[in-house]
Amino acid sequence: MQPILEFPESNINIVKFTVILPGGRIAETKKAQSFLTAKMIKKGSKNHTAFQIEEIIDFNGATIEVESGYDEIHISLFCLKQQFPALINLFHEVVFDAVFDAAEFALLKNIRIEKLKQALSKNESVAERTLGMHLFGADHPYGYATSEQNYIDIQLSDIEDFYRAHYQKSKAKYIIVGDYDAAHIQTIHALFIPKDYFFYAGDDAQPFVLSPSPEKYHTVTLPNPYQSSIKIGWHTIAPSHPDSIDLSILNTIFGGYFGSRLMGKIREEKGYTYGIYSQIFNQKYGSYGYISTDTDKKHITKVLKEIQSEIDRLKQEIIPQEELDLVKNYLKGDLLRDIDGSFKLAEAQYRIMKFGLPADYYARFIARIDQISAEDLKAIANKYLNFDQCHVIVV
């Protein structure tokens, strides 16, 4: 495996260089450790203060984005092609020579505590947090909801330990996209890639146990007298599973686009909500289906009944050919947009690598869209959609 995945696109004058590290939630020994470490790396480096880092980035019209995920950390530099040489040394410092200041850390913790208090007053945020705990367990890295006490308990030394363990060049993967040249690649090799570099296939995961709640229906009361947020989740198959593409097509029909069954019945026909959708989320150690909507409190039971009814219809009735043809056309257009241009293609190719998918995954997906029948989709619905197995959260 090459140390740098390259996706050139000339004449756009923009470069995106991303460092991918294994320091996601699955690598934590303390809750909030991964997130706070990611937030701290722009707060000071070996040669620059937080203010100087921001000043240089702004002056050059660039951005550094840090995405703290469940499985990985993605740190990206976006800049104009001509600014890359002036910024790449600073970017290297931010990623691999961060210095953690106690005052900056104390300020960050206070900010996160205040943001958490705001989130806990919102139906949707509370519903999201509660669903994760019920699906995976309160101590699972995909399921725990960060608490104020987690922020109070974590110390600067915990952040420093996490940084030293996981922000290592020997564990990094690299992606460059856009309008770059050979000189950019040479600079990256000199700064970021050790001479003895070997592709690191690990993820630094700590031991964890899946412990979903036996309780399938859970309510939380907040002082909103009118609106409720409904989140429904269920464990499902990984993207590498042979049925995964079929399930994705079925989910589109069910709730995956504006013309879906859920939107047509619950929004357009019944008027119970402004919007409702279903998705399939994939992480390295667990995939789940997800339905989300907000509705008037008086409609909660009706909405849940209609969701179950739409699942039953998919399991019992053949999808009309006209509806199926419409969804097939929509999906082919959507897939083509997902791989249009180097930036989208880079995301698609990295997904293939992360989940161990075949190199021709997207070609297979498009071919399966053409091949799949209404009978196939009915069989998939009976195999993977079961309302009784769903975790239902109402806030």
Disulfide bonds with the S-S distance in Angstrom:
none
